[in-house]
Amino acid sequence: MILIEISLQYRVIIGISAMLLLFVSFLVAFISSQRKKLRYHKEMQAIQQAQQDELKEQNLLLEQRVSERTAALTEQTETLQSTLNELKASQLQLIQKEKMASLGEMTAGIAHEIQNPLNFVNNFSDINTELLTEIKEKLAEETLPASLTNYINPIIVDLSDNLQKILQHGKRADGIVKNMLQHSQTQSGVMELTDLNVLVDEYLKLSFYGFRAKKKAFNCNMQTSFDKSLQSIHIIPQDIGRILANIYNNAFYAMQDKINNADAFLTKTGYEPTLIITTQKKESVALIIIRDNGMGIPAKFINKIFQPFFTTKPTGGSTGLGLSLSYDIVKAHQGKIAVQSKEGEFTEFSIELNY
């Protein structure tokens, strides 16, 4: 009985040991399997990390190449745009030159047609004036009846006055024709890198002393404010100088006209002709502002002043081509010109030129 119990216990112990051994074996196998899986996952992660690093490196390389290519394309685009702008500017200048050439041919033809009869009018006026002088001298030498002398002398005086007026207006017409020819000449200037401040100042002095040569009593307070940061700009200096001279001369004329027509109010307050010239650098634009305190432009004429042959000056005082040509020249430079004015107070011209 005791042997049977021992045998049973032994069997139980053996069974438990076997089960324990089997569990341990299974546990060892499971741990080994998990280690292999863990190692596999680590290897896969390492491979994926390596692939990601390689992909990042390729992306960076690709981005660098794209950036370099974009920069190259941007540079090419800017170069093409600059070339296009230059071509447009050249095209506008060619159009302007063609317009001026056509206008020059037209005015030259008109001038030749007018000049010949005009020369005859002026020459025969001079001759007739001399003949009347001889008649006066001859009559002074002769003894004629008083009634005849009283009849002839007034006629001679009237004839002399008429001839003087014919000669005066003939010479004025001759001056207008010559002025038209001068304004219609084709310009052969080329674009040059120009200091705008120096150009504005030089033409101011030239215009002032030129006007003073005609109106010796005229004086003007000239105030200049030049932007030192204004860089040199590519322009045709002769053409821009022509615009400046025209605006300056108009300003001096307007201020002299105000002096000539000063009323009691101006006399009491004291009128001082003042011309203010300002240059400014405004982003990619060079700005010139010219303001005078002259007679100003009537509101009904403000939209007409850039039209050819339009002028507010008295008959014979101007051809009306200056501002029209100035407008065309500025447009050929791809710029802008504008005017503001109040009659009796001021006129202000602004010119914008692109760098």
C-alpha positions as CSV (number, residue, x, y, z in Angstrom):
1,M,0.0,0.0,0.0
2,I,2.8,2.3,0.9
3,L,4.6,1.4,-2.3
4,I,1.6,2.2,-4.4
5,E,1.3,5.7,-2.7
6,I,5.0,6.3,-3.3
7,S,4.7,5.3,-6.9
8,L,1.8,7.6,-7.4
9,Q,3.5,10.6,-5.8
10,Y,6.5,9.9,-8.0
11,R,4.4,9.8,-11.0
12,V,2.8,13.1,-10.1
13,I,6.2,14.6,-9.5
14,I,7.5,13.3,-12.8
15,G,4.4,14.6,-14.5
16,I,4.7,18.0,-13.0
17,S,8.5,18.1,-13.8
18,A,7.7,17.1,-17.3
19,M,5.1,19.8,-17.6
20,L,7.4,22.3,-16.0
21,L,10.2,21.2,-18.4
22,L,7.8,21.5,-21.3
23,F,6.7,24.9,-20.2
24,V,10.3,26.0,-19.7
25,S,11.2,24.7,-23.2
26,F,8.2,26.5,-24.7
27,L,9.1,29.7,-22.8
28,V,12.7,29.4,-24.1
29,A,11.4,28.9,-27.6
30,F,9.0,31.8,-27.3
31,I,11.7,34.1,-25.9
32,S,14.0,33.1,-28.7
33,S,11.3,33.7,-31.2
34,Q,10.6,37.1,-29.8
35,R,14.2,38.0,-29.8
36,K,14.4,37.0,-33.5
37,K,11.3,39.1,-34.2
38,L,12.7,42.0,-32.3
39,R,16.1,41.7,-34.1
40,Y,14.2,41.5,-37.4
41,H,12.1,44.6,-36.6
42,K,15.3,46.5,-35.6
43,E,17.0,45.5,-38.8
44,M,13.9,46.5,-40.8
45,Q,13.8,49.8,-38.9
46,A,17.5,50.3,-39.6
47,I,16.8,49.6,-43.3
48,Q,13.8,52.0,-43.3
49,Q,15.8,54.6,-41.5
50,A,18.7,54.2,-44.0
51,Q,16.2,54.5,-46.9
52,Q,14.6,57.6,-45.3
53,D,18.0,59.2,-44.8
54,E,18.9,58.4,-48.4
55,L,15.5,59.8,-49.5
56,K,16.0,62.9,-47.5
57,E,19.5,63.4,-49.0
58,Q,18.0,62.9,-52.5
59,N,15.2,65.3,-51.7
60,L,17.8,67.9,-50.5
61,L,19.8,67.3,-53.6
62,L,16.7,67.6,-55.8
63,E,15.6,70.8,-54.0
64,Q,19.1,72.3,-54.4
65,R,19.0,71.4,-58.1
66,V,15.4,72.9,-58.4
67,S,16.6,76.0,-56.6
68,E,19.6,76.4,-58.8
69,R,17.5,75.9,-61.9
70,T,14.8,78.3,-60.6
71,A,17.5,80.9,-60.0
72,A,18.9,80.4,-63.5
73,L,15.4,80.7,-65.0
74,T,14.7,83.8,-62.9
75,E,17.9,85.4,-64.1
76,Q,17.1,84.5,-67.7
77,T,13.6,85.9,-67.2
78,E,14.9,89.1,-65.8
79,T,17.4,89.4,-68.6
80,L,14.7,88.8,-71.2
81,Q,12.4,91.3,-69.4
82,S,15.2,93.9,-69.4
83,T,15.9,93.2,-73.1
84,L,12.2,93.5,-73.8
85,N,12.0,96.8,-72.0
86,E,15.0,98.1,-73.9
87,L,13.4,97.0,-77.2
88,K,10.2,98.7,-76.3
89,A,12.1,101.9,-75.4
90,S,14.0,101.7,-78.7
91,Q,10.7,101.1,-80.5
92,L,9.2,104.2,-78.9
93,Q,12.3,106.2,-79.8
94,L,12.1,105.0,-83.4
95,I,8.5,105.9,-83.6
96,Q,9.2,109.3,-82.1
97,K,12.1,109.9,-84.6
98,E,9.8,108.8,-87.5
99,K,7.1,111.2,-86.3
100,M,9.6,114.0,-86.0
101,A,11.1,113.1,-89.4
102,S,7.6,113.2,-90.9
103,L,6.8,116.5,-89.2
104,G,10.1,117.9,-90.3
105,E,9.4,117.0,-93.9
106,M,6.0,118.4,-93.7
107,T,7.1,121.7,-92.1
108,A,10.0,122.0,-94.5
109,G,7.7,121.7,-97.5
110,I,5.3,124.3,-95.9
111,A,8.2,126.5,-95.0
112,H,9.6,126.6,-98.5
113,E,6.2,127.4,-99.9
114,I,5.7,130.2,-97.3
115,Q,9.3,131.5,-97.3
116,N,9.5,132.7,-100.9
117,P,6.4,134.9,-100.9
118,L,7.3,136.0,-97.3
119,N,10.7,137.1,-98.5
120,F,9.1,139.1,-101.3
121,V,6.8,140.8,-98.8
122,N,9.7,141.7,-96.5
123,N,12.1,142.8,-99.2
124,F,9.5,145.0,-101.0
125,S,8.5,146.4,-97.7
126,D,12.1,147.5,-97.1
127,I,12.3,148.9,-100.7
128,N,9.0,150.8,-100.5
129,T,10.1,152.2,-97.1
130,E,13.3,153.5,-98.8
131,L,11.2,154.9,-101.7
132,L,8.9,156.7,-99.4
133,T,11.9,158.2,-97.6
134,E,13.2,159.5,-101.0
135,I,9.8,160.9,-101.8
136,K,9.8,162.7,-98.4
137,E,13.2,164.2,-99.1
138,K,12.3,165.2,-102.6
139,L,9.1,166.9,-101.4
140,A,11.0,168.7,-98.8
141,E,13.3,170.1,-101.5
142,E,10.5,171.2,-103.8
143,T,8.2,174.2,-103.3
144,L,4.7,172.9,-103.6
145,P,1.3,174.5,-102.8
146,A,0.3,174.1,-99.2
147,S,-2.9,172.4,-100.2
148,L,-1.0,169.7,-102.1
149,T,1.5,169.2,-99.4
150,N,-1.2,168.9,-96.7
151,Y,-2.8,166.3,-98.9
152,I,0.3,164.3,-99.7
153,N,2.1,164.2,-96.4
154,P,-0.6,162.4,-94.4
155,I,-0.8,159.8,-97.1
156,I,2.9,159.3,-97.1
157,V,2.8,159.0,-93.3
158,D,0.0,156.4,-93.5
159,L,1.9,154.5,-96.2
160,S,5.0,154.5,-94.1
161,D,3.1,153.2,-91.0
162,N,1.4,150.5,-93.1
163,L,4.7,149.3,-94.5
164,Q,6.3,149.2,-91.0
165,K,3.4,147.0,-89.8
166,I,3.7,144.8,-92.9
167,L,7.4,144.4,-92.3
168,Q,6.9,143.8,-88.6
169,H,4.3,141.0,-89.1
170,G,6.3,139.6,-92.0
171,K,9.4,139.2,-89.8
172,R,7.3,137.7,-87.1
173,A,5.9,135.2,-89.6
174,D,9.4,134.5,-90.7
175,G,10.5,133.9,-87.1
176,I,7.5,131.5,-86.6
177,V,8.5,129.5,-89.6
178,K,12.1,129.2,-88.5
179,N,11.0,128.2,-85.0
180,M,8.8,125.5,-86.4
181,L,11.7,124.2,-88.4
182,Q,14.0,124.3,-85.3
183,H,11.4,122.3,-83.3
184,S,10.9,119.8,-86.1
185,Q,14.5,118.8,-86.5
186,T,15.2,115.1,-86.0
187,Q,17.3,114.4,-83.0
188,S,20.3,112.1,-83.2
189,G,21.0,111.8,-79.5
190,V,21.7,108.5,-77.8
191,M,21.0,107.1,-74.4
192,E,23.7,108.2,-71.9
193,L,24.1,107.6,-68.2
194,T,23.3,111.1,-66.9
195,D,23.4,112.9,-63.5
196,L,19.9,114.3,-63.5
197,N,20.6,116.8,-60.8
198,V,23.4,118.4,-62.8
199,L,21.3,118.4,-66.0
200,V,18.4,120.1,-64.2
201,D,20.6,122.7,-62.7
202,E,22.6,123.5,-65.9
203,Y,19.5,124.1,-68.0
204,L,18.0,126.2,-65.2
205,K,20.9,128.6,-65.4
206,L,21.0,128.6,-69.2
207,S,17.3,129.3,-69.4
208,F,17.4,132.0,-66.8
209,Y,20.2,133.9,-68.3
210,G,18.7,133.5,-71.8
211,F,15.4,135.0,-70.6
212,R,17.3,137.8,-68.8
213,A,19.0,138.7,-72.1
214,K,15.5,139.5,-73.4
215,K,14.0,140.9,-70.2
216,K,16.9,142.6,-68.4
217,A,14.7,143.9,-65.5
218,F,13.4,140.4,-64.7
219,N,14.6,138.7,-61.6
220,C,13.5,135.5,-59.9
221,N,13.9,133.7,-56.6
222,M,15.0,130.2,-57.7
223,Q,14.8,127.5,-55.0
224,T,16.3,124.1,-55.7
225,S,16.0,120.9,-53.7
226,F,18.0,118.1,-55.3
227,D,17.8,114.5,-53.9
228,K,21.4,113.4,-53.4
229,S,20.4,109.8,-53.4
230,L,19.2,110.2,-57.0
231,Q,21.4,107.9,-59.1
232,S,22.5,108.6,-62.7
233,I,19.9,107.5,-65.2
234,H,20.0,106.4,-68.8
235,I,18.4,109.2,-70.9
236,I,19.0,111.3,-74.0
237,P,20.3,114.4,-72.2
238,Q,19.7,116.7,-75.1
239,D,16.0,115.8,-75.3
240,I,15.4,116.0,-71.6
241,G,17.3,119.3,-71.5
242,R,15.0,120.5,-74.3
243,I,12.0,119.7,-72.1
244,L,13.5,121.4,-69.1
245,A,14.4,124.6,-71.1
246,N,10.9,124.8,-72.5
247,I,9.2,124.5,-69.1
248,Y,11.6,126.9,-67.5
249,N,11.0,129.5,-70.3
250,N,7.3,129.1,-69.9
251,A,7.6,129.6,-66.2
252,F,9.7,132.8,-66.6
253,Y,7.2,134.1,-69.2
254,A,4.2,133.4,-66.9
255,M,5.9,135.2,-64.0
256,Q,6.9,138.2,-66.2
257,D,3.3,138.3,-67.4
258,K,2.1,138.4,-63.9
259,I,4.4,141.3,-63.2
260,N,3.1,143.2,-66.3
261,N,-0.5,142.6,-65.3
262,A,-0.1,143.1,-61.5
263,D,-3.3,144.6,-60.0
264,A,-3.5,146.7,-56.8
265,F,-3.6,143.6,-54.6
266,L,-0.3,142.3,-55.9
267,T,1.2,145.8,-55.7
268,K,0.2,146.1,-52.0
269,T,1.3,142.6,-50.9
270,G,4.5,142.6,-53.0
271,Y,4.9,139.9,-55.7
272,E,8.2,138.0,-55.9
273,P,8.6,135.7,-58.8
274,T,9.6,132.3,-57.4
275,L,10.6,129.1,-59.2
276,I,10.9,125.9,-57.1
277,I,12.7,122.9,-58.6
278,T,12.7,119.6,-56.8
279,T,14.2,116.2,-57.7
280,Q,13.2,113.0,-55.9
281,K,14.0,109.3,-56.0
282,K,10.7,107.4,-55.8
283,E,11.2,103.6,-55.9
284,S,12.3,102.9,-59.5
285,V,11.4,106.4,-60.7
286,A,13.3,109.7,-60.9
287,L,10.9,112.6,-60.3
288,I,11.4,116.2,-61.4
289,I,8.9,118.8,-60.1
290,I,9.0,122.4,-61.5
291,R,6.6,124.9,-59.8
292,D,6.2,128.6,-60.6
293,N,3.9,131.3,-59.0
294,G,3.1,132.9,-62.3
295,M,-0.2,133.6,-64.0
296,G,-1.2,129.9,-64.1
297,I,-3.2,128.1,-66.8
298,P,-7.0,128.6,-67.1
299,A,-8.9,125.4,-66.2
300,K,-10.5,125.3,-69.7
301,F,-7.1,125.0,-71.3
302,I,-5.4,122.5,-68.9
303,N,-6.3,119.5,-71.0
304,K,-5.1,121.1,-74.3
305,I,-1.6,122.2,-73.5
306,F,0.0,119.0,-74.8
307,Q,-1.8,119.3,-78.1
308,P,0.4,120.4,-81.1
309,F,0.2,124.1,-82.0
310,F,-1.9,125.0,-79.0
311,T,-0.6,127.9,-76.9
312,T,-2.0,130.4,-74.4
313,K,0.5,133.1,-75.4
314,P,-0.6,136.0,-77.6
315,T,-0.5,135.5,-81.4
316,G,3.0,135.2,-82.6
317,G,4.4,134.7,-79.1
318,S,4.8,130.9,-79.5
319,T,4.4,128.1,-82.1
320,G,2.6,125.8,-79.6
321,L,5.0,123.0,-80.3
322,G,7.1,123.0,-77.2
323,L,4.9,121.1,-74.7
324,S,3.6,118.8,-77.5
325,L,7.2,117.7,-78.3
326,S,8.0,117.5,-74.6
327,Y,5.1,115.1,-74.2
328,D,6.3,112.9,-77.1
329,I,9.9,112.9,-75.8
330,V,8.9,111.8,-72.3
331,K,6.7,109.0,-73.7
332,A,9.6,107.9,-75.9
333,H,11.6,107.5,-72.6
334,Q,8.7,105.4,-71.2
335,G,8.0,108.2,-68.6
336,K,5.2,110.4,-67.6
337,I,4.6,114.2,-67.7
338,A,1.7,115.9,-65.9
339,V,0.6,119.4,-65.0
340,Q,-1.3,121.0,-62.2
341,S,-2.3,124.7,-62.2
342,K,-4.6,127.3,-60.6
343,E,-5.2,130.4,-62.6
344,G,-3.5,133.5,-61.1
345,E,-1.6,131.4,-58.5
346,F,0.7,128.7,-59.8
347,T,1.7,126.0,-62.4
348,E,3.4,122.8,-61.5
349,F,4.9,120.3,-64.0
350,S,6.0,116.8,-62.9
351,I,8.2,114.5,-65.0
352,E,8.7,110.9,-64.1
353,L,11.6,109.0,-65.7
354,N,12.2,105.2,-65.2
355,Y,15.6,103.9,-64.2
